[in-house]
Amino acid sequence: MATVMENLLVKAFFALFLISAATAVGDSPFIIAHKKASLTRLKSGAERVSVSIDIYNQGFSTAYDVSLVDHSWPQVAFNVISGNISQSWEKLDAGGVLSHSFELEAKRQGMFYGAPAVVTFRIPTKAAPQEAYSTSILPLDMLAEIPPEKKLDSAKRLLAKYGSQISVISIVALFIYLMVTPSKSSGVKASKKKR
């Protein structure tokens, strides 16, 4: 279900991307930002959130003093493990892409709905800084309880994964057994001849 939603969001993002490129007016930058987040469960039971944000300039001129801030991760629910929730660059050329990523650790259990990140930039022809917002992320089920695996389910998975190898090894072992082990009829004949 999540992958279907992610695919739809990516398709919608790129449709917006193409439309915005076609409708960018004049000689100015047009900023689009795409935000993604993924969960990773560690063996210790902790859960990490990897966040990446790509910033595209689909306009016809350079954006200057580009800065990204993502305040959608409250400190009561997340610790920053690596990277920063903000970043700035000197410029983003027309048709260029900037990428930023960071990693967080979840502190609380429950659903999390992240807000878009904010991108500010300057256009030489305008005095006020301009703003753009990233796409939102799909809801994240933080520290969700994972039901214990049933032994039958894990056996089925092992059989599905290694079933063909087990079959081949079994057939080869049976063949070798039959070749090495003398048959009863030849054993009986040999004992009759000795009498």
C-alpha positions in Angstrom: 0.0 0.0 0.0 2.8 2.4 0.9 4.7 1.7 -2.2 1.6 2.3 -4.4 1.1 5.7 -2.6 4.8 6.5 -3.0 4.6 5.7 -6.7 1.5 7.9 -7.1 3.2 10.8 -5.2 6.4 10.5 -7.4 4.3 10.5 -10.5 2.3 13.6 -9.3 5.5 15.3 -8.4 7.1 14.8 -11.8 3.8 15.9 -13.5 4.0 19.1 -11.4 7.7 19.3 -12.3 6.9 19.2 -16.1 3.9 21.6 -15.8 5.9 24.0 -13.8 8.8 23.9 -16.3 6.4 24.6 -19.1 4.6 27.5 -17.3 7.7 29.2 -15.7 7.2 32.8 -16.8 9.8 35.4 -17.6 13.5 35.4 -16.7 13.2 34.2 -13.1 14.0 31.0 -11.0 11.2 28.6 -10.3 12.0 26.4 -7.3 10.5 22.9 -6.7 11.5 20.8 -3.7 10.8 17.1 -3.2 11.1 15.7 0.4 11.4 11.9 1.1 11.6 10.0 4.4 12.2 6.3 5.1 12.3 4.3 8.3 14.9 1.8 9.3 14.5 -0.5 12.4 17.7 -1.3 14.2 18.4 -4.5 16.0 18.4 -2.6 19.3 14.8 -1.8 18.7 15.5 1.9 17.9 14.2 3.4 14.7 16.0 5.8 12.3 14.4 8.2 9.9 16.4 9.1 6.8 15.3 12.3 5.2 16.4 13.6 1.8 15.3 16.8 0.1 16.0 17.6 -3.5 15.7 21.2 -4.7 15.2 21.9 -8.4 15.4 25.2 -10.2 13.0 24.9 -13.2 13.1 28.6 -14.0 15.3 30.5 -16.5 17.7 32.3 -14.2 19.8 31.6 -11.1 18.4 31.7 -7.6 20.8 33.2 -5.0 21.2 32.8 -1.2 19.2 29.5 -1.2 18.4 28.2 2.2 16.5 25.1 3.3 14.9 24.7 6.8 12.9 21.7 7.9 11.4 22.4 11.3 8.8 19.6 11.0 10.8 17.3 13.3 10.1 18.3 16.9 12.9 17.7 19.5 10.5 16.0 21.9 10.0 13.2 19.3 13.3 13.1 17.4 17.1 13.3 17.9 19.3 14.5 15.1 21.8 11.7 14.5 23.7 13.0 11.5 23.4 16.1 9.3 21.4 19.2 10.0 17.7 20.1 9.5 18.9 23.3 7.7 21.4 24.0 4.9 22.3 27.0 2.8 23.9 27.4 -0.6 25.3 30.5 -2.5 23.2 29.8 -5.6 21.2 27.4 -7.6 21.6 27.8 -11.4 18.7 27.4 -13.9 18.1 23.7 -14.5 20.2 22.8 -11.5 19.6 20.5 -8.5 20.7 20.7 -4.9 20.3 17.8 -2.5 20.4 17.6 1.3 19.9 14.7 3.7 20.0 14.1 7.4 19.2 11.2 9.8 17.0 11.3 12.9 16.2 8.8 15.7 12.6 8.4 16.9 11.9 8.9 20.6 8.2 8.3 20.6 5.8 5.8 19.3 2.9 6.7 17.0 1.9 8.2 13.7 3.9 11.2 12.5 2.7 13.6 9.8 5.6 15.8 8.6 5.1 19.3 7.3 6.8 20.6 4.1 10.3 22.0 4.3 10.7 25.7 3.5 13.2 26.9 0.8 14.0 30.6 0.7 15.9 32.3 -2.1 16.7 35.7 -3.5 16.1 37.0 -7.0 18.2 40.0 -8.0 15.2 41.9 -9.4 13.1 41.6 -6.2 14.0 43.1 -2.8 12.0 40.6 -0.7 13.2 37.0 -0.3 11.1 34.4 -2.1 9.7 31.2 -0.5 9.0 27.7 -1.9 7.7 24.6 0.0 8.7 21.0 -0.5 6.3 18.2 -1.0 4.9 16.5 2.2 5.9 13.1 3.3 3.6 10.1 3.7 2.7 9.4 7.4 5.3 7.5 9.3 4.3 4.8 11.8 7.1 5.4 14.4 8.3 2.5 16.5 5.3 0.4 15.5 5.0 -2.8 17.3 5.9 -5.7 15.1 3.9 -8.9 15.7 6.0 -11.9 16.7 6.7 -14.1 13.7 4.9 -17.4 13.7 7.3 -20.4 13.3 5.2 -21.7 10.4 5.5 -18.3 8.5 9.3 -18.4 8.9 9.4 -22.0 7.7 7.4 -21.1 4.7 9.7 -18.2 3.9 12.8 -20.5 4.2 11.2 -23.1 2.0 10.3 -20.5 -0.6 13.8 -19.1 -0.5 15.8 -22.3 -0.4 13.3 -24.9 -1.6 14.9 -25.6 -5.0 18.4 -26.0 -3.5 17.0 -28.4 -0.9 15.3 -30.4 -3.6 18.5 -30.7 -5.7 20.6 -31.7 -2.7 18.0 -34.3 -1.6 17.9 -35.9 -5.1 21.7 -36.0 -5.4 22.0 -37.5 -1.8 19.4 -40.1 -2.7 21.2 -41.0 -5.9 24.5 -41.4 -4.1 22.8 -43.5 -1.4 21.3 -45.8 -3.9 24.6 -46.2 -5.8 26.7 -46.9 -2.7 24.2 -49.2 -0.8 24.0 -52.7 -2.2 20.5 -53.9 -3.1 18.9 -56.7 -1.0 18.5 -59.0 -4.0 22.2 -58.9 -4.8 23.0 -59.4 -1.1 20.8 -62.5 -1.0 22.3 -64.0 -4.1 25.8 -63.4 -2.7 25.0 -65.2 0.5 23.4 -68.2 -1.3 26.5 -68.6 -3.5 28.7 -68.8 -0.4 26.7 -71.7 1.1 
